[in-house]
Amino acid sequence: MSAPAARGPFVAGERVLLVDPKDRRYLVRLQPGGRFQTHAGILDHDDLIGAAPGATAVAARPGGAGEGRRFLAFRPTLADLVLKMPRGAQVIYPKDLGAILLGADLFPGARVLEAGVGSGALSMAALRAGCRVIGYELRPDFAARARANVAALLGDDADYRVEERDVYAGIDERRLDRVLLDLPEPWRVVPHAEDALAPGGILLAYLPTINQTAELRGALATSRFALAETIEVLQRSWHVEGRSVRPDHRMVAHTGFLTTARLLAGGFLAHGSDPGATGPGGEPGGM
């Protein structure tokens, strides 16, 4: 499977996002001769193949009774795909994926271990950032789903490998740049991450409850990790229509806590200061 087109007209085999006048969204894979059917009309895939992104497509009513619903057609963003793609596990929401990209400082060429790949949402974000991703996933069905979702977005040539194994039992890789964890007991991975990460590397864990987060922070406090930080991201959209400007009544509030920490180098600095010690005012020494 090759990676879908990033620009130019729509081609057969790629996925297209259709948006109706009520902002309902549908993800459709274009096939020659295919049809997208709704109660408001039938849209031929052939009318979209060769059309430009941003085009308006008009569905035909059954029986030739005139025009049906109009749809805007776009290439789906990564956020669209994450919310619409087939999944078995609960995905990490787009608002959190953006924070993870910056919080974990994912960069092109980074060697990243992801444990608990689920449906592959975080894998796709890391790969799109240019990372080389190794996944550990205990459930074979989740591993297969993640591989399929990544291939659908990026093609079979993506720098992505998923191993069906338990990260709690250890990490084989060494000199990793980042370790990303989406699993119930990440504190059990902390000792393995100390051995697997290169000095200065970042561990990031995504957890749904504050009790789990507190357990993780306790483990980090007695480890070789420093600069631990926990945040959550709240997303509130706004209604803007003429002079009617107000926050929307609903928002995407708590979905998970993001905790990051950085691995200290072993030993002491050349001038004899302890990298983990604190200087005046509680600031880390030697910095």
C-alpha positions as CSV (number, residue, x, y, z in Angstrom):
1,M,0.0,0.0,0.0
2,S,1.4,3.4,-1.0
3,A,0.9,6.6,1.0
4,P,-2.1,8.6,-0.1
5,A,-1.7,11.8,-2.2
6,A,-1.0,14.9,-0.1
7,R,-2.0,17.5,-2.8
8,G,-3.6,17.7,-6.2
9,P,-7.0,16.2,-7.2
10,F,-8.6,13.3,-5.5
11,V,-7.5,9.9,-6.7
12,A,-9.1,6.4,-6.5
13,G,-8.2,4.6,-3.4
14,E,-7.7,7.6,-1.1
15,R,-10.0,8.6,1.8
16,V,-12.1,11.8,1.5
17,L,-13.9,13.7,4.2
18,L,-17.4,14.7,3.3
19,V,-19.0,17.5,5.4
20,D,-22.7,18.2,5.1
21,P,-24.5,21.6,5.9
22,K,-25.0,20.5,9.5
23,D,-21.3,19.8,9.9
24,R,-21.8,16.1,10.0
25,R,-18.7,14.3,8.8
26,Y,-18.2,11.1,6.8
27,L,-15.0,9.4,5.9
28,V,-15.2,7.7,2.5
29,R,-12.6,5.7,0.5
30,L,-13.0,6.5,-3.2
31,Q,-13.5,3.6,-5.5
32,P,-14.3,3.8,-9.3
33,G,-18.0,3.0,-9.6
34,G,-18.6,3.3,-5.9
35,R,-21.5,5.2,-4.3
36,F,-22.0,7.0,-1.0
37,Q,-25.6,6.6,0.1
38,T,-27.6,8.6,2.6
39,H,-31.3,9.2,3.2
40,A,-30.8,12.6,1.5
41,G,-29.3,11.2,-1.7
42,I,-26.6,9.2,-3.5
43,L,-23.2,10.5,-4.3
44,D,-21.1,8.8,-7.0
45,H,-17.5,8.4,-6.2
46,D,-16.7,9.0,-9.8
47,D,-17.9,12.6,-9.4
48,L,-15.2,13.1,-6.7
49,I,-12.3,11.3,-8.4
50,G,-10.4,14.0,-10.2
51,A,-12.0,16.8,-8.3
52,A,-10.0,19.4,-6.3
53,P,-10.1,19.3,-2.5
54,G,-12.6,21.9,-1.3
55,A,-15.0,21.1,-4.1
56,T,-18.8,20.9,-3.5
57,A,-20.4,17.6,-4.4
58,V,-24.2,17.2,-4.9
59,A,-26.0,14.0,-4.1
60,A,-28.8,12.8,-6.4
61,R,-32.1,11.9,-4.9
62,P,-33.3,8.3,-5.5
63,G,-35.5,8.0,-8.6
64,G,-34.2,11.1,-10.2
65,A,-36.2,13.5,-8.0
66,G,-33.7,16.3,-8.3
67,E,-30.8,17.4,-6.2
68,G,-30.2,16.0,-2.7
69,R,-27.8,17.1,0.0
70,R,-24.6,19.1,-0.8
71,F,-21.3,18.0,0.7
72,L,-17.9,19.7,0.9
73,A,-15.1,17.3,0.1
74,F,-11.6,17.6,1.7
75,R,-8.6,15.5,2.4
76,P,-9.0,14.4,6.0
77,T,-6.5,15.9,8.5
78,L,-4.8,13.7,11.1
79,A,-7.4,14.8,13.7
80,D,-10.2,13.8,11.4
81,L,-8.7,10.4,10.8
82,V,-8.0,9.8,14.6
83,L,-11.7,10.4,15.4
84,K,-13.1,8.5,12.4
85,M,-10.7,5.6,11.9
86,P,-11.5,2.0,12.9
87,R,-10.5,1.4,16.5
88,G,-10.7,-1.1,19.3
89,A,-9.0,0.9,22.1
90,Q,-10.0,4.4,23.1
91,V,-7.9,6.8,21.1
92,I,-5.8,9.7,22.4
93,Y,-7.8,12.8,21.4
94,P,-6.3,15.3,18.9
95,K,-6.0,18.0,21.6
96,D,-3.7,15.7,23.6
97,L,-1.8,14.5,20.5
98,G,-0.8,18.1,19.8
99,A,0.4,18.6,23.4
100,I,2.3,15.3,23.2
101,L,4.2,16.3,20.1
102,L,5.5,19.4,21.9
103,G,5.8,17.9,25.5
104,A,7.8,14.9,24.3
105,D,9.6,17.2,21.8
106,L,9.2,14.7,18.9
107,F,11.6,15.5,16.0
108,P,12.6,14.0,12.7
109,G,14.8,10.9,13.1
110,A,14.0,10.5,16.8
111,R,14.1,6.8,18.0
112,V,10.8,6.4,19.8
113,L,9.4,3.5,21.8
114,E,5.6,3.6,22.2
115,A,4.1,1.1,24.6
116,G,0.3,0.5,24.4
117,V,-0.2,1.4,20.8
118,G,-4.0,0.9,20.9
119,S,-5.4,1.9,17.5
120,G,-2.3,3.7,16.4
121,A,-3.3,7.4,16.8
122,L,-0.1,8.4,18.7
123,S,2.0,6.2,16.3
124,M,0.6,8.2,13.4
125,A,1.3,11.5,15.0
126,A,4.9,10.5,15.8
127,L,5.5,9.1,12.4
128,R,4.1,12.3,10.7
129,A,6.6,14.2,12.9
130,G,9.4,12.2,11.2
131,C,10.1,9.8,14.1
132,R,11.2,6.2,13.8
133,V,8.7,4.3,16.0
134,I,8.9,0.9,17.7
135,G,5.6,-0.2,19.4
136,Y,5.1,-2.7,22.2
137,E,1.5,-4.0,22.3
138,L,0.3,-6.9,24.4
139,R,-3.0,-7.5,22.5
140,P,-2.6,-9.0,19.0
141,D,-5.9,-7.4,17.8
142,F,-4.8,-3.9,18.8
143,A,-1.3,-4.5,17.2
144,A,-3.0,-5.5,13.9
145,R,-5.4,-2.6,14.0
146,A,-2.5,-0.1,14.6
147,R,-0.5,-1.5,11.7
148,A,-3.5,-1.3,9.4
149,N,-4.4,2.3,10.4
150,V,-0.8,3.5,10.0
151,A,-0.5,1.8,6.6
152,A,-3.7,3.4,5.5
153,L,-2.3,6.8,6.4
154,L,1.4,6.5,5.5
155,G,1.7,3.4,3.4
156,D,3.6,0.2,4.0
157,D,7.0,2.0,3.9
158,A,6.5,3.9,7.2
159,D,9.4,3.4,9.7
160,Y,7.1,1.5,12.0
161,R,7.4,-1.8,13.8
162,V,5.0,-3.3,16.4
163,E,6.0,-6.2,18.6
164,E,3.4,-8.2,20.5
165,R,5.1,-8.1,23.9
166,D,4.8,-6.9,27.5
167,V,6.7,-3.7,28.2
168,Y,6.4,-4.4,31.9
169,A,8.8,-7.3,31.3
170,G,11.5,-5.0,29.9
171,I,12.7,-3.0,26.9
172,D,15.3,-4.4,24.6
173,E,16.2,-1.2,22.7
174,R,18.9,1.1,23.9
175,R,19.8,4.7,23.3
176,L,16.2,5.6,22.6
177,D,15.3,9.3,22.3
178,R,11.8,9.1,23.7
179,V,9.5,6.6,25.5
180,L,5.8,7.2,25.2
181,L,3.5,5.2,27.5
182,D,-0.3,4.8,27.2
183,L,-1.0,1.9,29.7
184,P,-2.4,1.5,33.1
185,E,0.7,1.2,35.3
186,P,3.5,3.2,33.7
187,W,5.5,3.3,37.0
188,R,6.4,-0.3,36.3
189,V,8.2,0.9,33.2
190,V,10.3,3.6,34.8
191,P,13.3,1.3,35.7
192,H,13.3,-0.1,32.1
193,A,13.1,3.4,30.6
194,E,16.1,4.4,32.7
195,D,18.1,1.7,30.9
196,A,16.6,2.2,27.5
197,L,16.7,6.0,27.1
198,A,19.8,8.0,26.2
199,P,20.8,10.7,28.8
200,G,18.5,13.6,28.4
201,G,15.8,11.5,26.8
202,I,12.2,12.1,27.6
203,L,9.6,9.8,29.1
204,L,5.9,10.8,28.5
205,A,2.9,9.0,30.0
206,Y,-0.8,9.5,29.2
207,L,-3.1,8.5,32.1
208,P,-6.9,8.9,32.6
209,T,-6.9,9.4,36.4
210,I,-5.0,11.5,38.9
211,N,-4.5,8.5,41.2
212,Q,-2.5,6.7,38.5
213,T,-0.6,10.0,37.8
214,A,0.3,10.3,41.5
215,E,1.7,6.8,41.5
216,L,3.8,7.6,38.5
217,R,5.1,10.8,40.0
218,G,6.1,8.9,43.1
219,A,8.1,6.5,41.0
220,L,9.8,9.3,39.0
221,A,10.7,11.1,42.3
222,T,12.9,8.1,43.3
223,S,14.4,7.5,39.9
224,R,17.0,9.0,37.6
225,F,14.4,11.2,36.0
226,A,14.1,14.9,36.7
227,L,12.0,17.9,35.6
228,A,8.8,15.9,36.0
229,E,5.7,17.9,35.0
230,T,2.0,17.0,34.7
231,I,-0.6,18.9,32.7
232,E,-4.1,18.3,31.2
233,V,-5.5,20.0,28.1
234,L,-9.0,21.5,28.0
235,Q,-10.5,22.5,24.7
236,R,-13.4,24.9,24.5
237,S,-14.7,26.1,21.1
238,W,-16.7,29.3,20.6
239,H,-19.9,30.1,18.8
240,V,-19.3,33.1,16.5
241,E,-22.2,34.2,14.3
242,G,-22.6,37.9,13.7
243,R,-22.9,39.7,17.0
244,S,-23.6,36.4,18.8
245,V,-20.2,35.6,20.2
246,R,-20.0,33.2,23.2
247,P,-18.4,30.0,24.4
248,D,-20.1,26.9,23.1
249,H,-22.2,25.1,25.7
250,R,-20.2,21.9,25.4
251,M,-16.4,21.4,25.5
252,V,-13.9,18.6,25.3
253,A,-12.6,18.9,28.9
254,H,-10.7,16.2,30.8
255,T,-9.5,13.3,28.7
256,G,-6.2,12.5,30.3
257,F,-3.1,13.7,32.2
258,L,0.2,14.1,30.4
259,T,3.3,13.6,32.5
260,T,6.8,14.2,31.2
261,A,10.3,13.7,32.7
262,R,13.9,13.8,31.5
263,L,16.6,11.2,32.2
264,L,19.7,12.4,34.0
265,A,23.2,11.3,33.0
266,G,24.9,8.9,35.4
267,G,27.7,10.1,37.7
268,F,28.7,13.7,38.3
269,L,29.6,16.6,36.1
270,A,33.3,17.4,35.5
271,H,33.3,20.2,38.1
272,G,32.1,17.8,40.7
273,S,28.4,19.0,41.1
274,D,25.6,16.4,41.3
275,P,23.2,16.8,38.3
276,G,20.3,16.0,40.5
277,A,21.2,18.4,43.3
278,T,19.5,21.7,43.8
279,G,21.1,25.1,44.0
280,P,20.0,28.3,45.6
281,G,16.2,28.9,45.3
282,G,15.6,25.2,44.6
283,E,17.0,25.4,41.0
284,P,18.7,22.3,39.7
285,G,22.5,22.5,40.4
286,G,25.0,22.7,37.6
287,M,22.6,24.2,35.1
